[in-house]
Amino acid sequence: LTEDVPAPLRLALREIRGPVAQALDARAAQVVSGPAAFAADSGLPVREGGRYVVVPLSVRDLPVGILFVETPDGVADDKQSLALLTSVGHQAALALWSTRMCVERAQRSAILELSLIHISERATSTTPSRSACSGPCVPWRAA
């Protein structure tokens, strides 16, 4: 299943002047035009003449990613379109955060289960058998 999911694009935010860093810092969507504006955020798939909206994805003031949308001219120029993209960004951030928490919980659970199996195997392998007793083995009885 994981082979079908592409790895997330990781950006090196070298300069606070880049639109991605500005959107994350301001916690607000940014409308940006052209690849020259993204020079600080190299690695983004931008093309000449393109208009983009960068929406920061955060939960509890912790950044979890960005929503990077190429828009046709005229779209995202009004507050309603920007509010819609911001709302989609909030929902995406919650979904990413929730998924991350579920994965981490499953990993912790698997580690705990493996630890318990290991402890159980060690405990049962070190239990003395009847033949290991030197002399008469008397079963323990509760008083």
Helices and strands as residue ranges (DSSP letters): G 2-4, H 19-26, E 30-33, G 35-41, E 51-59, E 62-71, H 79-125, G 130-132
